[in-house]
Amino acid sequence: MNFSLLAQAASGGSTAMIYQVVMWVGIIGVFYFFMIRPQQKKQKEQKELINNLKKGDNVVTIGGIHAKVYAVDEAVVTLELDKGVKLTIDKTSVARTVTA
């Protein structure tokens, strides 16, 4: 009795398995194109922004401070705030540049 139930279930299993593999490939594709790829693109743009910083750029830090770039070194950026106040931060703390 048990053998006959297993034999009946196994007969249509290959078609169902193909559909299941196609479904998993589709789910992985959706995750890649809607979650992983946009995040990688955003990281690439942020890296380019940090590498292209130059003196005189108006920037906003991740803390929300608006300032002008005073000097750029290897890993740090010196920002000039109001009335000659200077602030040294890590390059990765720059969130975006502001166009006038």
C-alpha positions as protocol buffer text, in pm:
chain_id: "A"
residue {
  index: 1
  type: MET
  ca { x: 0 y: 0 z: 0 }
}
residue {
  index: 2
  type: ASN
  ca { x: 273 y: 249 z: 93 }
}
residue {
  index: 3
  type: PHE
  ca { x: 472 y: 160 z: -217 }
}
residue {
  index: 4
  type: SER
  ca { x: 178 y: 234 z: -448 }
}
residue {
  index: 5
  type: LEU
  ca { x: 128 y: 582 z: -296 }
}
residue {
  index: 6
  type: LEU
  ca { x: 495 y: 667 z: -340 }
}
residue {
  index: 7
  type: ALA
  ca { x: 492 y: 544 z: -698 }
}
residue {
  index: 8
  type: GLN
  ca { x: 189 y: 761 z: -778 }
}
residue {
  index: 9
  type: ALA
  ca { x: 343 y: 1072 z: -620 }
}
residue {
  index: 10
  type: ALA
  ca { x: 673 y: 1029 z: -803 }
}
residue {
  index: 11
  type: SER
  ca { x: 519 y: 1013 z: -1149 }
}
residue {
  index: 12
  type: GLY
  ca { x: 436 y: 1388 z: -1177 }
}
residue {
  index: 13
  type: GLY
  ca { x: 731 y: 1508 z: -968 }
}
residue {
  index: 14
  type: SER
  ca { x: 967 y: 1607 z: -1249 }
}
residue {
  index: 15
  type: THR
  ca { x: 729 y: 1867 z: -1391 }
}
residue {
  index: 16
  type: ALA
  ca { x: 659 y: 2012 z: -1049 }
}
residue {
  index: 17
  type: MET
  ca { x: 1030 y: 2024 z: -975 }
}
residue {
  index: 18
  type: ILE
  ca { x: 1097 y: 2222 z: -1295 }
}
residue {
  index: 19
  type: TYR
  ca { x: 832 y: 2476 z: -1196 }
}
residue {
  index: 20
  type: GLN
  ca { x: 979 y: 2501 z: -849 }
}
residue {
  index: 21
  type: VAL
  ca { x: 1330 y: 2566 z: -987 }
}
residue {
  index: 22
  type: VAL
  ca { x: 1191 y: 2831 z: -1225 }
}
residue {
  index: 23
  type: MET
  ca { x: 1010 y: 2994 z: -934 }
}
residue {
  index: 24
  type: TRP
  ca { x: 1329 y: 3008 z: -721 }
}
residue {
  index: 25
  type: VAL
  ca { x: 1529 y: 3153 z: -1011 }
}
residue {
  index: 26
  type: GLY
  ca { x: 1258 y: 3416 z: -1054 }
}
residue {
  index: 27
  type: ILE
  ca { x: 1264 y: 3507 z: -684 }
}
residue {
  index: 28
  type: ILE
  ca { x: 1643 y: 3538 z: -687 }
}
residue {
  index: 29
  type: GLY
  ca { x: 1621 y: 3756 z: -999 }
}
residue {
  index: 30
  type: VAL
  ca { x: 1366 y: 3985 z: -836 }
}
residue {
  index: 31
  type: PHE
  ca { x: 1584 y: 4021 z: -525 }
}
residue {
  index: 32
  type: TYR
  ca { x: 1887 y: 4102 z: -738 }
}
residue {
  index: 33
  type: PHE
  ca { x: 1722 y: 4364 z: -959 }
}
residue {
  index: 34
  type: PHE
  ca { x: 1514 y: 4533 z: -689 }
}
residue {
  index: 35
  type: MET
  ca { x: 1742 y: 4514 z: -384 }
}
residue {
  index: 36
  type: ILE
  ca { x: 2105 y: 4422 z: -452 }
}
residue {
  index: 37
  type: ARG
  ca { x: 2174 y: 4605 z: -779 }
}
residue {
  index: 38
  type: PRO
  ca { x: 2035 y: 4947 z: -671 }
}
residue {
  index: 39
  type: GLN
  ca { x: 2234 y: 4928 z: -348 }
}
residue {
  index: 40
  type: GLN
  ca { x: 2556 y: 4854 z: -538 }
}
residue {
  index: 41
  type: LYS
  ca { x: 2484 y: 5143 z: -774 }
}
residue {
  index: 42
  type: LYS
  ca { x: 2428 y: 5380 z: -482 }
}
residue {
  index: 43
  type: GLN
  ca { x: 2754 y: 5269 z: -316 }
}
residue {
  index: 44
  type: LYS
  ca { x: 2944 y: 5327 z: -641 }
}
residue {
  index: 45
  type: GLU
  ca { x: 2799 y: 5680 z: -676 }
}
residue {
  index: 46
  type: GLN
  ca { x: 2887 y: 5760 z: -312 }
}
residue {
  index: 47
  type: LYS
  ca { x: 3245 y: 5640 z: -363 }
}
residue {
  index: 48
  type: GLU
  ca { x: 3280 y: 5858 z: -676 }
}
residue {
  index: 49
  type: LEU
  ca { x: 3143 y: 6158 z: -484 }
}
residue {
  index: 50
  type: ILE
  ca { x: 3396 y: 6110 z: -205 }
}
residue {
  index: 51
  type: ASN
  ca { x: 3686 y: 6064 z: -448 }
}
residue {
  index: 52
  type: ASN
  ca { x: 3589 y: 6378 z: -645 }
}
residue {
  index: 53
  type: LEU
  ca { x: 3571 y: 6617 z: -349 }
}
residue {
  index: 54
  type: LYS
  ca { x: 3770 y: 6935 z: -401 }
}
residue {
  index: 55
  type: LYS
  ca { x: 3827 y: 7263 z: -222 }
}
residue {
  index: 56
  type: GLY
  ca { x: 3533 y: 7500 z: -247 }
}
residue {
  index: 57
  type: ASP
  ca { x: 3257 y: 7236 z: -281 }
}
residue {
  index: 58
  type: ASN
  ca { x: 2947 y: 7288 z: -68 }
}
residue {
  index: 59
  type: VAL
  ca { x: 2863 y: 6964 z: 111 }
}
residue {
  index: 60
  type: VAL
  ca { x: 2619 y: 6819 z: 363 }
}
residue {
  index: 61
  type: THR
  ca { x: 2747 y: 6567 z: 618 }
}
residue {
  index: 62
  type: ILE
  ca { x: 2555 y: 6265 z: 742 }
}
residue {
  index: 63
  type: GLY
  ca { x: 2487 y: 6467 z: 1057 }
}
residue {
  index: 64
  type: GLY
  ca { x: 2318 y: 6742 z: 854 }
}
residue {
  index: 65
  type: ILE
  ca { x: 2596 y: 7003 z: 878 }
}
residue {
  index: 66
  type: HIS
  ca { x: 2617 y: 7231 z: 573 }
}
residue {
  index: 67
  type: ALA
  ca { x: 2970 y: 7353 z: 506 }
}
residue {
  index: 68
  type: LYS
  ca { x: 3229 y: 7435 z: 242 }
}
residue {
  index: 69
  type: VAL
  ca { x: 3528 y: 7207 z: 181 }
}
residue {
  index: 70
  type: TYR
  ca { x: 3844 y: 7383 z: 301 }
}
residue {
  index: 71
  type: ALA
  ca { x: 4100 y: 7105 z: 245 }
}
residue {
  index: 72
  type: VAL
  ca { x: 4098 y: 6741 z: 130 }
}
residue {
  index: 73
  type: ASP
  ca { x: 4349 y: 6479 z: 250 }
}
residue {
  index: 74
  type: GLU
  ca { x: 4371 y: 6101 z: 204 }
}
residue {
  index: 75
  type: ALA
  ca { x: 4107 y: 6003 z: 461 }
}
residue {
  index: 76
  type: VAL
  ca { x: 3986 y: 6332 z: 613 }
}
residue {
  index: 77
  type: VAL
  ca { x: 3818 y: 6648 z: 493 }
}
residue {
  index: 78
  type: THR
  ca { x: 3844 y: 6986 z: 663 }
}
residue {
  index: 79
  type: LEU
  ca { x: 3522 y: 7184 z: 638 }
}
residue {
  index: 80
  type: GLU
  ca { x: 3484 y: 7556 z: 687 }
}
residue {
  index: 81
  type: LEU
  ca { x: 3174 y: 7657 z: 874 }
}
residue {
  index: 82
  type: ASP
  ca { x: 3051 y: 8009 z: 949 }
}
residue {
  index: 83
  type: LYS
  ca { x: 3307 y: 8282 z: 1036 }
}
residue {
  index: 84
  type: GLY
  ca { x: 3622 y: 8075 z: 989 }
}
residue {
  index: 85
  type: VAL
  ca { x: 3527 y: 7780 z: 1212 }
}
residue {
  index: 86
  type: LYS
  ca { x: 3696 y: 7468 z: 1077 }
}
residue {
  index: 87
  type: LEU
  ca { x: 3586 y: 7112 z: 1134 }
}
residue {
  index: 88
  type: THR
  ca { x: 3783 y: 6799 z: 1043 }
}
residue {
  index: 89
  type: ILE
  ca { x: 3575 y: 6492 z: 955 }
}
residue {
  index: 90
  type: ASP
  ca { x: 3623 y: 6154 z: 792 }
}
residue {
  index: 91
  type: LYS
  ca { x: 3564 y: 6149 z: 415 }
}
residue {
  index: 92
  type: THR
  ca { x: 3293 y: 5887 z: 450 }
}
residue {
  index: 93
  type: SER
  ca { x: 3089 y: 6130 z: 661 }
}
residue {
  index: 94
  type: VAL
  ca { x: 3007 y: 6342 z: 356 }
}
residue {
  index: 95
  type: ALA
  ca { x: 2654 y: 6257 z: 245 }
}
residue {
  index: 96
  type: ARG
  ca { x: 2613 y: 6474 z: -65 }
}
residue {
  index: 97
  type: THR
  ca { x: 2722 y: 6789 z: -241 }
}
residue {
  index: 98
  type: VAL
  ca { x: 2500 y: 7094 z: -276 }
}
residue {
  index: 99
  type: THR
  ca { x: 2487 y: 7292 z: -598 }
}
residue {
  index: 100
  type: ALA
  ca { x: 2438 y: 7667 z: -572 }
}
